[in-house]
Amino acid sequence: ETKERFEIPKVTGHIEGNKTIITNFLQVCDILHRDVQQLIKYLQRELATPAILEDTRLILGRKVNASFIDQKIENYAKEFVICKECGKPDTQLVREDRVLFLKCTACGARRTVKERR
């Protein structure tokens, strides 16, 4: 059995004036199997900048280095996507009462994840 390595995609995009345009944001969300709005909210907080989704492009309100964005997405994946037990990305975020859990569909592990508001 070949263990397929989960690749967190690097963002592609460019700087336009004083904004950063990410052109593959929806693909990133797709690969992570996460809600677009949730990832936008996370990045807005982490990068301390407003962000708007325009068609398929994410527009950040300031110039941000792509590798810095990649790092934040990687942190997000570690926290909200990858199972700490088996290391697989086959997880779902499940809300029970007011608590958010990361549930692994591969090994069945569950853990709570902290949401920052």
Secondary structure, DSSP 4 states (H G I P E B T S, - for coil): ---PPPPPPPP-EEEETTEEEESSHHHHHHHHT--HHHHHHHHHHHHTS-EEEETTEEEESS---HHHHHHHHHHHHHHHTS-TTT--S-EEEEEETTEEEEEETTT--EEEEPPP-
